[in-house]
Every structure is written in C-alpha cells, then in structure tokens.
Amino acid sequence: MSAAQNSAQPLPLAGIRVIDYSHFLAGPYVGRCLAALGAEVIKVERPGSGDAGRQHAWFVGEDGAYSGYFLQLNMGKQGVSVNMKDPRGKALVQKLVDSADVFIENYRPGALDKLGLGYAELSRRNPGLVYCSISAYGHTGPDAHRAGFGLIAEAKSGIMQMVGQPGEAPPLLRISLGDMYTGIHAVAAINAALLGRTKSGKGQHIDMALYDTLVSMHEYAVQCYTFSGGTELPVQTGHDMPTSTLYGVFRAADGDLVIAAQVDDAWKRFAALVQSHGGPAGFGADTRFHTTSGRNANRLEILGVVKPWVASRTVAEVLDLLDGIDVPCAKVQRIDEVLADPQIQARGMVVEQQHPVLGKIRLPNLPFRFSDCDTTIRQVAPDLGQHNAEVAAGLGFSAEEIAAMQADGVLYTRAMPS
C-alpha cells in the first residue's frame, strides 16, 4: 500500500467550504479540483435544467438522463438547486456564501451583480471570502462585456494560427485548452489567496480571463516577435517545429509517432542510428547538423532523410530502435490505447466510481499526487438538488421552512431517474 493510500494526513483543503456557482467547464473544473484537494464544495444550480453542462454529451442512462460531461466535472460535490428569483432563495444562497471561504463563478462580468451575488455585495457580507471569477476577457478592458468560450480565446490568442498545414485553415483544437488551463490557474490563485488570508484576514477578487491565460502560454512566439524587432512571426509548419529540429510528428508504415531529437546529444545518437540502419553515409557525422542553429538551417534536408526512414518501418520498430538509444519518442495513441496504457493504469489516471443508477463508471482522474494523502474522488456528481435539505438544515433552516421552500419550488429536486 502506498503512502497516499495510507492517508497519513488530512487532505490539504479539509475544512474549506467552496460555493460553486459556475456552469459548463472552466468553473466546474475548478470546483472539482478543490474537492479533490479536500474542500467541501457545494454546487448551486438553477431549477429545472440546472448547469448547462447537464445537456452536454456524452449521454448515458435510460433516455440519456445523465451527462458524462457533467459527471466528470462535478464529482465530489454536494448539489443544491435554488430559485434565486424568490427572495427566500436569494437569502438562502447569500447565507450559504456567508459560511464559505471561496466562491466560484464564470458568468459574463456584471451578471451576478443583479442577483446580489457580485463581489462587492458578498465581500461586504463576508470580508474573508475569496471570490474567483472566470470569463472570456476578464472584468476590465474594452472587451470585458463580450461573451466568449475557449474557442474564441484559442483563436484570438495566436495559438490556433500556429497549428495546421500551411495554406489551410487551422484545425479545431479537440480539447478545451482555454477552459482547462484557465481553470488550473484559478485553482493555484485560489490557494494562494487562501494562504494570503491567513496573514491579512481578508479575501479578495480573483479575475481570470481565458484570453489572458492562453496569451501567457506562449513560451516562444511572443519573444520571437519582440526580440526580433517585429520581424519574426510564427507560421503554420504542419508536423514539426522549425525552431527545434528535429522535433515533430512522423508517419510510419502502420501509424504515427513523435520524435524529440532536438537536443544536440540526442540528435547525434539519432543521426548515427539512422545512418547505421539504412540512412545516407555520413549522415551521423555531418557537423552541419550538430548544433541547433545548424539543424534548423538545414531542416528540409534533414526531413528529407528522416521522413522516408521512418515511413519504411512500423511504429513498433522505430520506437524499439529509439528507446534503445534513449531518444524520446512515443506512438500517437488513440483513446482506447491511452486507457489500456500500463503507465496510465499504474498512475491511477482513470477513476472508477459506483453510481446509484448507472453502476460502475470510469472517468479521467486528476493528476494530483501527494505522498501522504489520496486525492482520488470516489463520490459521484450530485443529481440536481440532491443535497437541498441537508445543506439548508446546516444553515439553520427548520424542517418546516425547508419543506415549504421545496413545496413552493424555491428548492428544486429532480426526481432520480430509475
């Protein structure tokens, strides 16, 4: 049994209460992460349809009653569904936030002010509150009022323009890079604010923008442009990196793989291997290729040798040869291959949960690994309004008051599908 399985320490955020008033992706992901780290996370949803993520595929269960998307992003949380248009509902949510350490929202700036859930109002009631907002453009600047999703930020950030084949429209990034990357930055910022609160006693407003986050991801494009005096603009190059030869995707006889031989020593080993296994004589000893600048200057010549060399072999043959000389490489895997990968299984990156209706479900785990506690969430995502009564009772509402709010639709509970 590992140290993490021994759970010698409580989870790092045990005792922290989080109100997750977010929807769809970035905000719910933050709440899931905080739950994994030990926080008590209470998800607040609107009556009827709830979080918009509940209507997002993949659907499972009879008549598609459950969204896998929602199940993945909201595991480990309690769920309440409150009609904020009723004064009793508004009062309940405000009282709930009064008891909290963190509030998460990802609506358009200003939207929650109308509900009495803006930062100014909630921080007045609870000065220690760490209030995290996530939006497309942030709460300041000329575009703050504009709506947006990760796709918009990916396009505007310059990231999308750099990928794909020259002369073709950039491909759609098939993962929600903007939302997930902004979400994990929000997790870091929330934890920093909580730590700062131990000294100041005060919370603060964290203003996260998808656009900001993706611009911050540029590890070389911005510096190339600014340091070159505005002459160097990244362009689409397809399957390799012109500034890091040899680094890219290559097609073998039966599939695709990636090779990272851009470091001088790795390149020399790789080039010698290619030469000794059917490549051109002298390829491994060609000193033009022994520096980064030399390889980049002669990139097309190098690709003219490497591409056919890889194409004449299977993926397994190339990987076996490169593993033998310690050159980083990997097959481009399908999702079924990922889930069957012994490394992923050994790291526990697929979590199994027992759902009361669906039975055993399997979803991606989070990558947190601590030596003395286990952050794997076993609690499934809540049904809509599942914890209304217990959360309200914990705030001091009587059984009679709770029953009246349930009867009047102030607290909404979806009947559990069979």
Secondary structure, 3 states (H helix, E strand, C coil): CCHHHHCCCCCCCCCCEEEECCCCCHHHHHHHHHHHCCCEEEEEECCCCCCHHHHCCCEECHHHCEEHHHHHHCCCCEEEEECCCCHHHHHHHHHHHHCCCEEEECCCCCCCHHHCCCHHHHHHHCCCCEEEEEECCCCCCCCCCCCCCHHHHHHHCCCHHHCCCCCCCCCCCCCCHHHHHHHHHHHHHHHHHHHHHHHHCCCCEEEEEHHHHHHHCCCCHHHHHHHCCCCCCCCCCCCECCCCCCEEEEEECCEEEEEECCCHHHHHHHHHHHHHCCCCCCCCCCHHHCCHHHHHHCHHHHHHHHHHHHHCCCHHHHHHHHHHCCCCEEECCCHHHHHHCHHHHHCCCEEEEEECCCEEEEEECCCCCCCCCCCCCCCCCCCCCCCHHHHHHHCCCCHHHHHHHHHCCCECCCCCCC
